């Protein structure tokens, strides 16, 4: 059929050529995700650690037709998210490797709050006045496997993780879900910031064991003061080799 239309076009004085893919900023992880999922019409996106919805805005811009599920355990952030983003499914819970309740450490910089307590080296490695916990509250937590099973989610195109040091635990609780996940976009904290945070090589290993490989690193933050020039944190895209063969 394609050859028929090509011949027909030639008779009419036209030449049919395959359109080349548009250029995109390969240093911008959101444009990279858009390119990698260019053949997906309505991507299913899980934004874990959604905060006020800053990342939601970016996903809504590049994926006009999408299904976005947001998870944010901190009540203040969750209310802003729910009130300002009516077209997403928002859940006031943390994700991890267990189901139930867990302590949540609220820090002066709310975006740095975490299930994990602050490492005593954290304020020096990051910046003073940001990580010192001012309150501990109790929040709900569940595994990603339980959520996808309970809600009949049959696939995820993008799993975005930004949970201040607990990304590893979320992966531990998602072994079944990861089999049907195409792409993971995650923050990785490298410099000691939270007690119990995993090393970058441990995160890479557990994802490799689940069939994911590194696509690239982005937005590398460097330390200051005595840690000047040392990697503090970075973002990374991992691809499921079942959907993106090496």
C-alpha positions in Angstrom: 0.0 0.0 0.0 2.8 2.4 0.8 4.5 1.8 -2.5 1.2 2.4 -4.3 0.9 5.9 -2.8 4.6 6.6 -3.5 4.0 5.7 -7.2 0.8 7.7 -7.3 2.6 10.8 -5.8 5.4 10.5 -8.4 2.9 10.5 -11.2 1.5 13.7 -9.7 4.9 15.3 -9.5 5.6 14.8 -5.8 8.3 12.8 -4.0 7.4 11.0 -0.8 10.1 11.0 1.9 10.1 9.8 5.4 10.1 12.7 7.9 13.2 12.9 10.0 12.7 13.0 13.7 12.9 16.5 15.2 16.0 17.6 17.1 15.7 17.8 20.9 17.8 19.0 23.8 19.6 15.8 24.9 20.7 17.5 28.2 17.1 18.1 29.3 15.7 14.9 30.9 12.1 15.8 30.1 12.7 16.3 26.4 14.6 13.0 26.5 11.7 11.2 28.0 9.4 12.8 25.4 11.7 11.5 22.6 12.0 8.0 24.1 8.2 7.7 24.4 7.4 9.4 21.1 5.3 6.5 19.9 3.2 6.4 23.1 -0.1 8.3 22.6 -1.3 8.5 26.2 1.6 7.8 28.6 0.8 6.6 32.1 3.1 8.6 34.5 3.6 7.9 38.2 5.1 11.0 40.0 6.3 9.7 43.3 7.3 12.5 45.6 5.2 15.0 43.7 5.5 17.9 46.2 3.5 20.9 45.0 3.3 19.6 41.4 6.3 21.2 39.8 7.1 18.1 37.8 3.4 17.6 36.9 3.5 20.9 35.1 6.4 19.8 33.0 4.9 16.5 32.2 1.5 18.1 31.3 3.4 20.4 28.9 5.3 17.7 27.0 2.6 15.0 27.2 -0.6 16.8 26.5 -2.6 13.6 26.6 -1.4 11.6 29.6 -2.6 9.8 32.7 -0.7 11.1 35.8 -0.8 9.5 39.2 0.8 11.6 42.0 2.0 10.4 45.4 2.8 13.0 48.1 2.7 12.1 51.8 3.2 15.6 53.2 -0.3 17.1 53.8 0.6 20.7 53.0 2.1 19.7 49.6 -0.7 17.3 48.9 -3.4 19.9 49.4 -1.6 22.3 47.0 -1.2 19.5 44.5 -4.8 18.5 44.7 -6.2 22.0 44.5 -4.0 23.2 41.7 -3.9 20.1 39.4 -7.4 18.9 38.9 -6.6 16.5 36.1 -4.3 14.2 38.0 -5.0 11.4 40.4 -3.4 12.4 43.7 -2.8 10.2 46.7 -1.7 11.4 50.2 0.6 8.5 50.9 4.3 7.6 50.7 5.5 4.6 48.7 8.1 2.2 50.1 8.9 -1.5 50.8 6.0 -2.0 53.3 2.4 -1.2 54.0 1.2 0.7 57.1 2.5 3.8 58.9 5.9 5.3 59.2 7.6 8.4 60.7 8.2 11.4 58.5 10.9 14.0 59.4 9.7 17.5 58.5 12.7 19.8 57.9 12.9 23.6 57.6 13.1 23.3 53.9 10.0 21.3 53.3 11.3 19.8 50.1 14.1 18.1 52.0 11.8 16.4 54.4 12.1 12.6 54.4 11.1 9.3 56.0 14.8 9.0 56.7 16.3 11.0 59.6 19.0 13.5 58.7 22.5 12.2 58.6 24.7 14.1 61.1 26.9 15.1 58.2 24.0 16.3 56.1 23.9 20.0 57.1 27.6 20.4 56.4 27.4 18.5 53.1 24.3 20.4 51.9 23.7 23.6 53.7 23.0 24.6 57.3 19.5 25.4 58.4 17.8 23.2 55.8 18.0 19.6 57.1 17.7 20.0 60.8 14.4 18.2 61.6 11.8 20.4 63.3 9.0 17.9 63.7 8.3 14.2 63.2 4.8 13.1 62.0 3.2 9.8 61.1 2.2 9.2 57.5 0.7 6.2 55.6 3.0 4.1 53.4 2.4 1.4 50.9 4.2 -0.6 48.2 3.9 0.3 44.6 3.1 -3.4 43.9 0.1 -3.1 46.2 -1.1 0.1 44.6 -0.9 -1.2 41.0 -2.5 -4.5 42.0 -5.3 -2.8 43.9 -6.0 -0.3 41.1 -5.5 -2.7 38.2 -2.6 -0.7 36.6 -1.4 -2.9 33.8 1.6 -0.7 32.8 3.6 2.4 33.6 5.4 4.4 30.9 7.3 6.7 33.3 8.0 6.1 37.0 9.5 9.3 38.4 11.1 9.1 41.9 12.1 12.0 44.1 11.7 10.9 47.7 14.7 12.3 49.5 16.8 9.1 49.9 14.1 6.4 49.9 14.1 5.6 46.2 15.8 2.3 46.9 13.0 1.2 49.2 10.4 2.1 46.6 12.1 -0.1 44.1 12.2 -3.0 46.6 8.5 -2.7 46.9 7.9 -2.7 43.2 9.4 -5.9 41.8 6.2 -6.9 40.0 5.4 -3.4 38.8 8.9 -2.9 37.4 8.3 -5.7 34.9 5.6 -3.5 33.2 7.4 -0.2 33.6 9.2 1.3 30.6 11.3 4.1 32.0 12.4 5.3 35.4 13.4 8.9 36.0 14.9 9.2 39.5 16.9 11.5 41.7 19.9 9.9 43.4 21.4 11.5 46.5 25.1 10.8 46.5 26.7 12.8 49.3 25.7 11.7 52.9 22.5 13.5 53.6 20.1 11.0 55.2 20.7 8.1 57.6 20.2 4.8 55.7 20.3 6.2 52.2 21.7 3.8 49.7 24.9 4.3 47.7 24.5 5.1 44.0 26.0 1.8 43.0 23.4 0.0 45.1 20.6 1.8 43.3 22.2 1.0 39.9 22.6 -2.7 40.9 19.0 -3.2 42.1 17.6 -1.6 38.9 20.0 -3.8 36.8 18.7 -6.9 38.6 15.2 -5.7 37.7 16.1 -5.4 34.0 17.0 -1.7 33.8 20.1 -0.1 32.4 21.4 3.5 32.6 20.4 5.8 29.7 22.1 8.9 31.0 22.7 11.2 34.0 21.3 14.8 34.3 21.4 17.9 36.5 24.5 17.0 38.5 24.7 19.1 41.7 28.1 19.7 43.2 28.9 20.2 46.9 30.2 23.4 48.5 32.7 24.3 51.2 34.8 21.4 52.2 32.9 19.2 49.7 33.4 21.6 46.8 33.3 19.9 43.5 32.0 16.6 44.9 28.8 15.2 43.5 26.0 15.9 45.8 23.0 14.6 43.9 22.0 13.9 40.3 19.0 12.8 38.2 19.1 9.7 36.0 17.0 7.9 33.4 16.9 4.1 33.4 15.3 2.1 30.6 13.7 -1.3 30.8 15.6 -3.5 28.4 12.4 -5.4 27.6 11.0 -2.3 26.0 14.3 -0.6 25.0 16.6 -3.4 23.9 20.3 -2.6 24.5 
